[in-house]
Amino acid sequence: MINLASYPAELDGTDVNNMHERVRIRETFKEFASVFRRPGARMGILNSAVFDGIFKVLKEYLQPVLKSLAISLPLLAAMQIDRRVAVVAGSVYFLLYLAASAASRNAGKYCRRVKGV
């Protein structure tokens, strides 16, 4: 009960400062825009966006290719088509995420080498 009673009023949905919604929205957009003015933050956002974008594009392109590969593989002919596709896609995505994990683990070493050049 003490923990619940000590929560701030903002969590109840009431506006303690009686600040107008438009002012809050404007301030939020200002803060959001200020993130892009800082080079370090901008670089982090761009790196993350590029990485996620590449993975999403690769996923959308790779799935039909993997499906046709799985259907044509004679090694898995004893399995049903859906199971073949699942085995091939799972194996390829396992390798992709394993490579991404290794790249993430070694990113610091790479950055130190590039900065030293």
Buried (B, 14 or more C-beta within 10 A) or exposed (E): EEEEEEEEEEEEEEEEEEEEEEEEEEEEEEEEEEEEEEEEEEEEEEEEEEEEEEBEEEEEEBBEEBBEBBEEEEEBEEBEEEEBBBBBBEEBBEEBEEEEEEEEEEEEEEEEEEEEE
